[in-house]
Amino acid sequence: MDKAEVLDLLIEIKENYPQFDVSEENIDRHMKYLHDFPFEAARQNLQEHVRTGKWPPNIAEIRGNMGDQEARQREIDETQAYLRQREANRAKATLPPPGWKDGLLAKLRDS
């Protein structure tokens, strides 16, 4: 996220929370902690906060739970890959040959 995008976020915060500090120091602080974060995700998190939050969002709330979201997406992807593999294995599976069970039981009885 660049400084113009950070300023866009802070303007939106100021419009919804008039007491919000938009000093140069606060802009720099937000830039320091948001420069590596995607603007669209921050804007979505901010909009959700505005709908539900009584107080101005802090930086952590603007960032949202990105780590949790990424971990959840990874888990979803892994689960889908697992289910695809199971389906592929099921498609390749065949029934045992006729008499297999009886032969196995006979061997177990003879042991």
N, C-alpha and C positions, 0 to 999 in steps of 0.2 A: 504494500500500500504506500502510495506517495503522500507528500504533505498536503496536496490539494484534496485528496480523498479523506485524509484525517480531518481537514478543515470542514469538508462537507458533513462528516459525522458530527463534529462538534457544533456546527450550525444547527443541525437537526436536534441535537440534545438541547441547545440553548432555546430553540423555538418551543420545545415541550416542557422544559424546566428552566424558567427565566432566571433562577438564582445560580445556575451553573457557571462555573469559573472558566472564562475563555481567555485568560491571560496568556502571554507568550510562554511563560514557564509551563503552564498546563498543556499548551499545544505541543511544546517540545517533549514533555513527559509522555503524552499520548503517542507521539511519533516514535519515541524510543521503544515503546512496548507494542506498537501496532504495525511497524514497518514491514514485518515478515508475515502479516496476516492478510488473507484475501479480503478485499473491500466488500464484495457482495455478501460474504458470510457475516462480516461485521455489521453491514447495514441490515441484514435480516435479523440478526441478534438484537440490534438496537430497536428495530421496529417491534419485535416481540416484547422487549422490555418496556417500551412506551405503552403498549397495550395493557401490560400487567403490573408495571412497577410504579410505586408511589414516589420514589426518589430517583435522582439522576443515576444512570448506570456507572459503575466503576469500570476500569479497564478489563478486569476479569469477566465481567458481565458482557462487555462488548465482544470480547473474544469468544464468549460462550463456552461450551464444553467441547471444544474442538477435539481434544484428545479422546474424550469419551465417544464422540461422534465417529472419529477415525477408527477407534477400536471396534465399535459396533459395526461399522461398514466392513472392516476386515473379517469379523466373525460371520457376518452375513455372506460375504464372498466365499469364505472357507466352507460354510455349511452348504451353499449352493454347489460348490465344486464336489463336495462329498456326496451329495444327493445325485449329481450327474454321474459320478463314478459308480455309485450303487446301481443306478438305472442301466448303465452300460454293462456292468457285471451281470445284472439280472437278464439282460438280453442275450448274453453269451452262455448263460447257465443251461445245463441239460440235465435231464433226469438220469439217475443211475440205470445201468442195464437191467433187464428183467432177471430176477433171481438173485440179484446182488445182496439184498437184505437176508434172504434165506441162507445164502452161502456164508455170509458173515456170522449169522447166528449159529450155524452148524460149526464153524471154526471155534467160536467161543465156547460151545458145549464140549467140544473135543479137548479143549485145553485143560 
